[in-house]
C-alpha cells in the first residue's frame, strides 16, 4: 500500500466519522414540543408482556442446555 493510499484511507475514515457525528448531533438536537397536559395516564402495575417472560425462559433453557452439555463431557 503506497503512502498516498494510506492517506486517502485515513482521510476517508475521518470524513465518515465526521459525517456520522454531524448526522447524530442533528438528530438529537431537534426541538420537540412538550406533551400536552391532558390525557389519561397509564394504569399502575402494567403486566409483564411475553417479551420479557420469553427472554427469561430462553435464558433458563440456555443455562440448562449448557449445564447438561458440560455434565456429558
Phi and psi restraints in degrees (range 20) as a CNS / XPLOR table:
assign (resid 1 and name C) (resid 2 and name N)
       (resid 2 and name CA) (resid 2 and name C) 1.0 -78.5 20.0 2
assign (resid 2 and name N) (resid 2 and name CA)
       (resid 2 and name C) (resid 3 and name N) 1.0 168.7 20.0 2
assign (resid 2 and name C) (resid 3 and name N)
       (resid 3 and name CA) (resid 3 and name C) 1.0 -63.5 20.0 2
assign (resid 3 and name N) (resid 3 and name CA)
       (resid 3 and name C) (resid 4 and name N) 1.0 -36.7 20.0 2
assign (resid 3 and name C) (resid 4 and name N)
       (resid 4 and name CA) (resid 4 and name C) 1.0 -65.9 20.0 2
assign (resid 4 and name N) (resid 4 and name CA)
       (resid 4 and name C) (resid 5 and name N) 1.0 -41.1 20.0 2
assign (resid 4 and name C) (resid 5 and name N)
       (resid 5 and name CA) (resid 5 and name C) 1.0 -65.5 20.0 2
assign (resid 5 and name N) (resid 5 and name CA)
       (resid 5 and name C) (resid 6 and name N) 1.0 -37.7 20.0 2
assign (resid 5 and name C) (resid 6 and name N)
       (resid 6 and name CA) (resid 6 and name C) 1.0 -63.7 20.0 2
assign (resid 6 and name N) (resid 6 and name CA)
       (resid 6 and name C) (resid 7 and name N) 1.0 -44.1 20.0 2
assign (resid 6 and name C) (resid 7 and name N)
       (resid 7 and name CA) (resid 7 and name C) 1.0 -65.0 20.0 2
assign (resid 7 and name N) (resid 7 and name CA)
       (resid 7 and name C) (resid 8 and name N) 1.0 -39.7 20.0 2
assign (resid 7 and name C) (resid 8 and name N)
       (resid 8 and name CA) (resid 8 and name C) 1.0 -65.1 20.0 2
assign (resid 8 and name N) (resid 8 and name CA)
       (resid 8 and name C) (resid 9 and name N) 1.0 -40.8 20.0 2
assign (resid 8 and name C) (resid 9 and name N)
       (resid 9 and name CA) (resid 9 and name C) 1.0 -64.6 20.0 2
assign (resid 9 and name N) (resid 9 and name CA)
       (resid 9 and name C) (resid 10 and name N) 1.0 -41.3 20.0 2
assign (resid 9 and name C) (resid 10 and name N)
       (resid 10 and name CA) (resid 10 and name C) 1.0 -66.5 20.0 2
assign (resid 10 and name N) (resid 10 and name CA)
       (resid 10 and name C) (resid 11 and name N) 1.0 -41.6 20.0 2
assign (resid 10 and name C) (resid 11 and name N)
       (resid 11 and name CA) (resid 11 and name C) 1.0 -64.2 20.0 2
assign (resid 11 and name N) (resid 11 and name CA)
       (resid 11 and name C) (resid 12 and name N) 1.0 -40.4 20.0 2
assign (resid 11 and name C) (resid 12 and name N)
       (resid 12 and name CA) (resid 12 and name C) 1.0 -64.6 20.0 2
assign (resid 12 and name N) (resid 12 and name CA)
       (resid 12 and name C) (resid 13 and name N) 1.0 -40.3 20.0 2
assign (resid 12 and name C) (resid 13 and name N)
       (resid 13 and name CA) (resid 13 and name C) 1.0 -65.0 20.0 2
assign (resid 13 and name N) (resid 13 and name CA)
       (resid 13 and name C) (resid 14 and name N) 1.0 -44.8 20.0 2
assign (resid 13 and name C) (resid 14 and name N)
       (resid 14 and name CA) (resid 14 and name C) 1.0 -63.8 20.0 2
assign (resid 14 and name N) (resid 14 and name CA)
       (resid 14 and name C) (resid 15 and name N) 1.0 -40.4 20.0 2
assign (resid 14 and name C) (resid 15 and name N)
       (resid 15 and name CA) (resid 15 and name C) 1.0 -64.9 20.0 2
assign (resid 15 and name N) (resid 15 and name CA)
       (resid 15 and name C) (resid 16 and name N) 1.0 -40.4 20.0 2
assign (resid 15 and name C) (resid 16 and name N)
       (resid 16 and name CA) (resid 16 and name C) 1.0 -65.6 20.0 2
assign (resid 16 and name N) (resid 16 and name CA)
       (resid 16 and name C) (resid 17 and name N) 1.0 -40.6 20.0 2
assign (resid 16 and name C) (resid 17 and name N)
       (resid 17 and name CA) (resid 17 and name C) 1.0 -65.3 20.0 2
assign (resid 17 and name N) (resid 17 and name CA)
       (resid 17 and name C) (resid 18 and name N) 1.0 -43.0 20.0 2
assign (resid 17 and name C) (resid 18 and name N)
       (resid 18 and name CA) (resid 18 and name C) 1.0 -63.9 20.0 2
assign (resid 18 and name N) (resid 18 and name CA)
       (resid 18 and name C) (resid 19 and name N) 1.0 -41.7 20.0 2
assign (resid 18 and name C) (resid 19 and name N)
       (resid 19 and name CA) (resid 19 and name C) 1.0 -63.4 20.0 2
assign (resid 19 and name N) (resid 19 and name CA)
       (resid 19 and name C) (resid 20 and name N) 1.0 -43.2 20.0 2
assign (resid 19 and name C) (resid 20 and name N)
       (resid 20 and name CA) (resid 20 and name C) 1.0 -62.7 20.0 2
assign (resid 20 and name N) (resid 20 and name CA)
       (resid 20 and name C) (resid 21 and name N) 1.0 -45.1 20.0 2
assign (resid 20 and name C) (resid 21 and name N)
       (resid 21 and name CA) (resid 21 and name C) 1.0 -63.1 20.0 2
assign (resid 21 and name N) (resid 21 and name CA)
       (resid 21 and name C) (resid 22 and name N) 1.0 -40.4 20.0 2
assign (resid 21 and name C) (resid 22 and name N)
       (resid 22 and name CA) (resid 22 and name C) 1.0 -64.0 20.0 2
assign (resid 22 and name N) (resid 22 and name CA)
       (resid 22 and name C) (resid 23 and name N) 1.0 -44.8 20.0 2
assign (resid 22 and name C) (resid 23 and name N)
       (resid 23 and name CA) (resid 23 and name C) 1.0 -67.6 20.0 2
assign (resid 23 and name N) (resid 23 and name CA)
       (resid 23 and name C) (resid 24 and name N) 1.0 -40.7 20.0 2
assign (resid 23 and name C) (resid 24 and name N)
       (resid 24 and name CA) (resid 24 and name C) 1.0 -72.4 20.0 2
assign (resid 24 and name N) (resid 24 and name CA)
       (resid 24 and name C) (resid 25 and name N) 1.0 -33.7 20.0 2
assign (resid 24 and name C) (resid 25 and name N)
       (resid 25 and name CA) (resid 25 and name C) 1.0 -67.7 20.0 2
assign (resid 25 and name N) (resid 25 and name CA)
       (resid 25 and name C) (resid 26 and name N) 1.0 -34.8 20.0 2
assign (resid 25 and name C) (resid 26 and name N)
       (resid 26 and name CA) (resid 26 and name C) 1.0 -69.4 20.0 2
assign (resid 26 and name N) (resid 26 and name CA)
       (resid 26 and name C) (resid 27 and name N) 1.0 -35.4 20.0 2
assign (resid 26 and name C) (resid 27 and name N)
       (resid 27 and name CA) (resid 27 and name C) 1.0 -68.8 20.0 2
assign (resid 27 and name N) (resid 27 and name CA)
       (resid 27 and name C) (resid 28 and name N) 1.0 -37.7 20.0 2
assign (resid 27 and name C) (resid 28 and name N)
       (resid 28 and name CA) (resid 28 and name C) 1.0 -85.5 20.0 2
assign (resid 28 and name N) (resid 28 and name CA)
       (resid 28 and name C) (resid 29 and name N) 1.0 -16.6 20.0 2
assign (resid 28 and name C) (resid 29 and name N)
       (resid 29 and name CA) (resid 29 and name C) 1.0 -96.2 20.0 2
assign (resid 29 and name N) (resid 29 and name CA)
       (resid 29 and name C) (resid 30 and name N) 1.0 5.7 20.0 2
assign (resid 29 and name C) (resid 30 and name N)
       (resid 30 and name CA) (resid 30 and name C) 1.0 -68.3 20.0 2
assign (resid 30 and name N) (resid 30 and name CA)
       (resid 30 and name C) (resid 31 and name N) 1.0 143.5 20.0 2
assign (resid 30 and name C) (resid 31 and name N)
       (resid 31 and name CA) (resid 31 and name C) 1.0 -84.8 20.0 2
assign (resid 31 and name N) (resid 31 and name CA)
       (resid 31 and name C) (resid 32 and name N) 1.0 131.7 20.0 2
assign (resid 31 and name C) (resid 32 and name N)
       (resid 32 and name CA) (resid 32 and name C) 1.0 -117.1 20.0 2
assign (resid 32 and name N) (resid 32 and name CA)
       (resid 32 and name C) (resid 33 and name N) 1.0 145.1 20.0 2
assign (resid 32 and name C) (resid 33 and name N)
       (resid 33 and name CA) (resid 33 and name C) 1.0 -75.4 20.0 2
assign (resid 33 and name N) (resid 33 and name CA)
       (resid 33 and name C) (resid 34 and name N) 1.0 142.2 20.0 2
assign (resid 33 and name C) (resid 34 and name N)
       (resid 34 and name CA) (resid 34 and name C) 1.0 -67.2 20.0 2
assign (resid 34 and name N) (resid 34 and name CA)
       (resid 34 and name C) (resid 35 and name N) 1.0 151.6 20.0 2
assign (resid 34 and name C) (resid 35 and name N)
       (resid 35 and name CA) (resid 35 and name C) 1.0 -67.6 20.0 2
assign (resid 35 and name N) (resid 35 and name CA)
       (resid 35 and name C) (resid 36 and name N) 1.0 149.1 20.0 2
assign (resid 35 and name C) (resid 36 and name N)
       (resid 36 and name CA) (resid 36 and name C) 1.0 -70.6 20.0 2
assign (resid 36 and name N) (resid 36 and name CA)
       (resid 36 and name C) (resid 37 and name N) 1.0 147.2 20.0 2
assign (resid 36 and name C) (resid 37 and name N)
       (resid 37 and name CA) (resid 37 and name C) 1.0 -69.3 20.0 2
assign (resid 37 and name N) (resid 37 and name CA)
       (resid 37 and name C) (resid 38 and name N) 1.0 -20.4 20.0 2
assign (resid 37 and name C) (resid 38 and name N)
       (resid 38 and name CA) (resid 38 and name C) 1.0 -77.8 20.0 2
assign (resid 38 and name N) (resid 38 and name CA)
       (resid 38 and name C) (resid 39 and name N) 1.0 174.9 20.0 2
assign (resid 38 and name C) (resid 39 and name N)
       (resid 39 and name CA) (resid 39 and name C) 1.0 113.6 20.0 2
assign (resid 39 and name N) (resid 39 and name CA)
       (resid 39 and name C) (resid 40 and name N) 1.0 163.8 20.0 2
assign (resid 39 and name C) (resid 40 and name N)
       (resid 40 and name CA) (resid 40 and name C) 1.0 -99.8 20.0 2
assign (resid 40 and name N) (resid 40 and name CA)
       (resid 40 and name C) (resid 41 and name N) 1.0 126.9 20.0 2
assign (resid 40 and name C) (resid 41 and name N)
       (resid 41 and name CA) (resid 41 and name C) 1.0 -72.7 20.0 2
assign (resid 41 and name N) (resid 41 and name CA)
       (resid 41 and name C) (resid 42 and name N) 1.0 155.2 20.0 2
assign (resid 41 and name C) (resid 42 and name N)
       (resid 42 and name CA) (resid 42 and name C) 1.0 -67.3 20.0 2
assign (resid 42 and name N) (resid 42 and name CA)
       (resid 42 and name C) (resid 43 and name N) 1.0 151.4 20.0 2
assign (resid 42 and name C) (resid 43 and name N)
       (resid 43 and name CA) (resid 43 and name C) 1.0 -67.7 20.0 2
assign (resid 43 and name N) (resid 43 and name CA)
       (resid 43 and name C) (resid 44 and name N) 1.0 149.5 20.0 2
assign (resid 43 and name C) (resid 44 and name N)
       (resid 44 and name CA) (resid 44 and name C) 1.0 -71.1 20.0 2
assign (resid 44 and name N) (resid 44 and name CA)
       (resid 44 and name C) (resid 45 and name N) 1.0 152.7 20.0 2
assign (resid 44 and name C) (resid 45 and name N)
       (resid 45 and name CA) (resid 45 and name C) 1.0 67.6 20.0 2
assign (resid 45 and name N) (resid 45 and name CA)
       (resid 45 and name C) (resid 46 and name N) 1.0 51.2 20.0 2
assign (resid 45 and name C) (resid 46 and name N)
       (resid 46 and name CA) (resid 46 and name C) 1.0 -62.6 20.0 2
assign (resid 46 and name N) (resid 46 and name CA)
       (resid 46 and name C) (resid 47 and name N) 1.0 140.9 20.0 2
assign (resid 46 and name C) (resid 47 and name N)
       (resid 47 and name CA) (resid 47 and name C) 1.0 -71.2 20.0 2
assign (resid 47 and name N) (resid 47 and name CA)
       (resid 47 and name C) (resid 48 and name N) 1.0 155.8 20.0 2
assign (resid 47 and name C) (resid 48 and name N)
       (resid 48 and name CA) (resid 48 and name C) 1.0 -76.3 20.0 2
assign (resid 48 and name N) (resid 48 and name CA)
       (resid 48 and name C) (resid 49 and name N) 1.0 128.0 20.0 2
assign (resid 48 and name C) (resid 49 and name N)
       (resid 49 and name CA) (resid 49 and name C) 1.0 -81.6 20.0 2
assign (resid 49 and name N) (resid 49 and name CA)
       (resid 49 and name C) (resid 50 and name N) 1.0 177.3 20.0 2
assign (resid 49 and name C) (resid 50 and name N)
       (resid 50 and name CA) (resid 50 and name C) 1.0 -66.2 20.0 2
assign (resid 50 and name N) (resid 50 and name CA)
       (resid 50 and name C) (resid 51 and name N) 1.0 -24.7 20.0 2
assign (resid 50 and name C) (resid 51 and name N)
       (resid 51 and name CA) (resid 51 and name C) 1.0 -59.1 20.0 2
assign (resid 51 and name N) (resid 51 and name CA)
       (resid 51 and name C) (resid 52 and name N) 1.0 -46.5 20.0 2
assign (resid 51 and name C) (resid 52 and name N)
       (resid 52 and name CA) (resid 52 and name C) 1.0 -73.9 20.0 2
assign (resid 52 and name N) (resid 52 and name CA)
       (resid 52 and name C) (resid 53 and name N) 1.0 -44.4 20.0 2
assign (resid 52 and name C) (resid 53 and name N)
       (resid 53 and name CA) (resid 53 and name C) 1.0 -66.5 20.0 2
assign (resid 53 and name N) (resid 53 and name CA)
       (resid 53 and name C) (resid 54 and name N) 1.0 -35.0 20.0 2
assign (resid 53 and name C) (resid 54 and name N)
       (resid 54 and name CA) (resid 54 and name C) 1.0 -65.6 20.0 2
assign (resid 54 and name N) (resid 54 and name CA)
       (resid 54 and name C) (resid 55 and name N) 1.0 -38.0 20.0 2
assign (resid 54 and name C) (resid 55 and name N)
       (resid 55 and name CA) (resid 55 and name C) 1.0 -64.9 20.0 2
assign (resid 55 and name N) (resid 55 and name CA)
       (resid 55 and name C) (resid 56 and name N) 1.0 -43.4 20.0 2
assign (resid 55 and name C) (resid 56 and name N)
       (resid 56 and name CA) (resid 56 and name C) 1.0 -64.2 20.0 2
assign (resid 56 and name N) (resid 56 and name CA)
       (resid 56 and name C) (resid 57 and name N) 1.0 -44.4 20.0 2
assign (resid 56 and name C) (resid 57 and name N)
       (resid 57 and name CA) (resid 57 and name C) 1.0 -63.1 20.0 2
assign (resid 57 and name N) (resid 57 and name CA)
       (resid 57 and name C) (resid 58 and name N) 1.0 -41.1 20.0 2
assign (resid 57 and name C) (resid 58 and name N)
       (resid 58 and name CA) (resid 58 and name C) 1.0 -68.8 20.0 2
assign (resid 58 and name N) (resid 58 and name CA)
       (resid 58 and name C) (resid 59 and name N) 1.0 -33.8 20.0 2
assign (resid 58 and name C) (resid 59 and name N)
       (resid 59 and name CA) (resid 59 and name C) 1.0 -64.8 20.0 2
assign (resid 59 and name N) (resid 59 and name CA)
       (resid 59 and name C) (resid 60 and name N) 1.0 -42.2 20.0 2
assign (resid 59 and name C) (resid 60 and name N)
       (resid 60 and name CA) (resid 60 and name C) 1.0 -65.0 20.0 2
assign (resid 60 and name N) (resid 60 and name CA)
       (resid 60 and name C) (resid 61 and name N) 1.0 -43.6 20.0 2
assign (resid 60 and name C) (resid 61 and name N)
       (resid 61 and name CA) (resid 61 and name C) 1.0 -62.1 20.0 2
assign (resid 61 and name N) (resid 61 and name CA)
       (resid 61 and name C) (resid 62 and name N) 1.0 -40.4 20.0 2
assign (resid 61 and name C) (resid 62 and name N)
       (resid 62 and name CA) (resid 62 and name C) 1.0 -65.9 20.0 2
assign (resid 62 and name N) (resid 62 and name CA)
       (resid 62 and name C) (resid 63 and name N) 1.0 -39.4 20.0 2
assign (resid 62 and name C) (resid 63 and name N)
       (resid 63 and name CA) (resid 63 and name C) 1.0 -63.7 20.0 2
assign (resid 63 and name N) (resid 63 and name CA)
       (resid 63 and name C) (resid 64 and name N) 1.0 -43.1 20.0 2
assign (resid 63 and name C) (resid 64 and name N)
       (resid 64 and name CA) (resid 64 and name C) 1.0 -63.1 20.0 2
assign (resid 64 and name N) (resid 64 and name CA)
       (resid 64 and name C) (resid 65 and name N) 1.0 -41.3 20.0 2
assign (resid 64 and name C) (resid 65 and name N)
       (resid 65 and name CA) (resid 65 and name C) 1.0 -59.5 20.0 2
assign (resid 65 and name N) (resid 65 and name CA)
       (resid 65 and name C) (resid 66 and name N) 1.0 -47.2 20.0 2
assign (resid 65 and name C) (resid 66 and name N)
       (resid 66 and name CA) (resid 66 and name C) 1.0 -67.2 20.0 2
assign (resid 66 and name N) (resid 66 and name CA)
       (resid 66 and name C) (resid 67 and name N) 1.0 -37.5 20.0 2
assign (resid 66 and name C) (resid 67 and name N)
       (resid 67 and name CA) (resid 67 and name C) 1.0 -65.9 20.0 2
assign (resid 67 and name N) (resid 67 and name CA)
       (resid 67 and name C) (resid 68 and name N) 1.0 -42.2 20.0 2
assign (resid 67 and name C) (resid 68 and name N)
       (resid 68 and name CA) (resid 68 and name C) 1.0 -65.1 20.0 2
assign (resid 68 and name N) (resid 68 and name CA)
       (resid 68 and name C) (resid 69 and name N) 1.0 -41.0 20.0 2
assign (resid 68 and name C) (resid 69 and name N)
       (resid 69 and name CA) (resid 69 and name C) 1.0 -66.0 20.0 2
assign (resid 69 and name N) (resid 69 and name CA)
       (resid 69 and name C) (resid 70 and name N) 1.0 -38.0 20.0 2
assign (resid 69 and name C) (resid 70 and name N)
       (resid 70 and name CA) (resid 70 and name C) 1.0 -68.6 20.0 2
assign (resid 70 and name N) (resid 70 and name CA)
       (resid 70 and name C) (resid 71 and name N) 1.0 -37.4 20.0 2
assign (resid 70 and name C) (resid 71 and name N)
       (resid 71 and name CA) (resid 71 and name C) 1.0 -67.7 20.0 2
assign (resid 71 and name N) (resid 71 and name CA)
       (resid 71 and name C) (resid 72 and name N) 1.0 -34.3 20.0 2
assign (resid 71 and name C) (resid 72 and name N)
       (resid 72 and name CA) (resid 72 and name C) 1.0 -69.1 20.0 2
assign (resid 72 and name N) (resid 72 and name CA)
       (resid 72 and name C) (resid 73 and name N) 1.0 -32.4 20.0 2
